[in-house]
Amino acid sequence: MARIFCFLVGFGLSVIGFVYIISYLNLFALGYNFKEYAHFIVSKAECLIGPIGLLIIFLAIFIPKGEKDELHL
């Protein structure tokens, strides 16, 4: 049950973070180049929770439970 919760929390964080990253693509219309855009994205905390959410999802899926005698169907 904890893995499902971690997966859902990671999914929510990644959605929020990547929505901000996509919404900041409007900076290109203001004359920013890619280097300035990347520097801006890295400096914003709300954009950094996207990769953190992906890391939580990865850990929730691929870290083993530790129960060795469990029957898997």
Residue pairs with C-beta under 8 A, 6 or more apart in sequence:
3 60
3 61
3 65
4 60
6 56
6 59
6 60
7 56
7 57
7 60
7 61
9 53
9 56
10 53
10 54
10 55
10 56
10 57
10 58
10 59
10 60
11 53
11 57
12 53
13 49
13 50
13 52
13 53
13 56
14 49
14 50
14 51
14 52
14 53
14 54
14 57
15 53
16 46
16 49
16 50
16 53
17 46
17 47
17 48
17 49
17 50
17 51
17 52
17 53
18 50
20 44
20 46
20 47
20 50
21 41
21 47
21 50
24 37
24 40
24 41
24 44
24 47
25 37
27 36
27 37
27 40
28 37
32 40
41 47
42 48
